[in-house]
Amino acid sequence: MVDYAMRRIGARTPEQFARLVIAAQPAVAANTGAPANWPYQWADDALQASKLAYADVAPGQASIQTSKNGDHYRVWALEVPQNYPVPSSALAKAQLTKGGYHLASLLQAIWP
């Protein structure tokens, strides 16, 4: 989804992606409270985003896989709707954008 999100805005590299996102001046909610508590806010937000990302995804058939050391385990294929890449790439872009801005805020809080 990240590659698709990059292509949708015309970026070929992560650096181009960052420049294009920053140039668009996205609205990113500011962190609140003490910096030590920010990761909890980010995790809560990411959980909400994951619910959106997988809302229309259903488990498909299970298959048996074998690990390098010979252990067997089950893997379930996922069935996704036809239009899955479009909303999912938009969500990936939003989450990457928030992550970048949150990291910048944290670094500024640590080294003002």
C-alpha positions as CSV (number, residue, x, y, z in Angstrom):
1,M,0.0,0.0,0.0
2,V,2.9,2.3,0.7
3,D,4.2,1.9,-2.9
4,Y,0.8,2.5,-4.3
5,A,0.4,5.6,-2.1
6,M,3.7,6.9,-3.4
7,R,2.7,6.3,-7.0
8,R,-0.7,8.0,-6.5
9,I,1.1,11.3,-5.6
10,G,3.8,10.9,-8.2
11,A,6.7,10.0,-5.9
12,R,9.4,7.6,-6.9
13,T,11.4,7.6,-3.7
14,P,10.7,8.0,0.0
15,E,12.4,11.4,-0.1
16,Q,10.1,12.6,-3.0
17,F,7.1,11.3,-1.0
18,A,8.2,13.3,2.1
19,R,8.7,16.5,0.1
20,L,5.4,16.2,-1.7
21,V,3.5,15.5,1.5
22,I,5.2,18.4,3.4
23,A,4.5,20.7,0.5
24,A,0.8,19.9,0.7
25,Q,0.8,21.2,4.3
26,P,-1.4,18.4,5.8
27,A,-3.4,19.0,8.9
28,V,-1.9,16.8,11.6
29,A,-3.3,16.9,15.1
30,A,-0.7,18.1,17.6
31,N,0.5,15.9,20.3
32,T,-1.0,16.6,23.8
33,G,0.4,16.2,27.2
34,A,3.8,15.0,28.2
35,P,6.1,13.6,25.4
36,A,6.4,10.4,27.4
37,N,2.7,9.8,26.8
38,W,2.6,10.5,23.1
39,P,3.3,6.9,22.0
40,Y,0.1,5.8,23.7
41,Q,-1.8,8.4,21.7
42,W,-0.2,7.2,18.5
43,A,-0.9,3.6,19.3
44,D,-4.6,4.4,19.9
45,D,-4.8,6.2,16.6
46,A,-3.0,3.4,14.8
47,L,-5.5,0.9,16.2
48,Q,-8.4,3.0,14.9
49,A,-6.7,3.2,11.5
50,S,-6.2,-0.6,11.5
51,K,-9.9,-1.2,12.0
52,L,-10.5,0.9,8.9
53,A,-7.8,-0.8,6.9
54,Y,-9.2,-4.2,7.5
55,A,-13.0,-3.4,7.6
56,D,-13.7,-5.2,4.3
57,V,-11.1,-7.8,4.5
58,A,-12.1,-11.4,5.2
59,P,-10.1,-14.5,5.9
60,G,-9.8,-16.9,3.0
61,Q,-8.6,-20.5,2.7
62,A,-6.0,-21.8,5.1
63,S,-2.8,-23.5,3.8
64,I,0.0,-25.3,5.6
65,Q,3.4,-23.7,5.4
66,T,6.7,-25.1,6.6
67,S,9.3,-23.0,8.3
68,K,13.1,-23.2,7.7
69,N,13.5,-25.5,10.7
70,G,10.7,-27.8,9.5
71,D,7.9,-26.7,11.7
72,H,4.4,-26.6,10.1
73,Y,2.0,-23.8,10.6
74,R,-1.2,-22.5,9.1
75,V,-1.5,-19.3,7.0
76,W,-4.8,-17.8,5.9
77,A,-5.1,-16.0,2.6
78,L,-6.9,-12.7,2.8
79,E,-9.8,-11.8,0.5
80,V,-9.9,-8.1,-0.2
81,P,-12.4,-6.1,-2.3
82,Q,-11.5,-4.9,-5.8
83,N,-11.1,-1.3,-4.8
84,Y,-8.9,-2.1,-1.7
85,P,-5.7,-0.4,-3.0
86,V,-7.4,3.1,-3.3
87,P,-8.7,3.6,0.3
88,S,-5.9,1.6,1.8
89,S,-3.2,3.6,0.1
90,A,-4.9,6.8,1.2
91,L,-4.9,5.5,4.8
92,A,-1.2,4.4,4.5
93,K,-0.3,7.9,3.2
94,A,-2.2,9.5,6.2
95,Q,-0.5,7.2,8.7
96,L,2.9,7.8,7.2
97,T,2.3,11.6,7.3
98,K,1.2,11.5,10.9
99,G,4.2,9.3,11.8
100,G,6.6,11.8,10.2
101,Y,5.1,14.8,11.9
102,H,4.9,13.0,15.3
103,L,8.5,12.0,15.0
104,A,9.5,15.6,14.2
105,S,7.5,16.8,17.2
106,L,9.2,14.3,19.5
107,L,12.7,15.3,18.3
108,Q,11.8,18.9,18.8
109,A,10.6,18.2,22.3
110,I,13.8,16.3,23.1
111,W,16.2,18.8,21.5
112,P,14.4,22.1,21.4
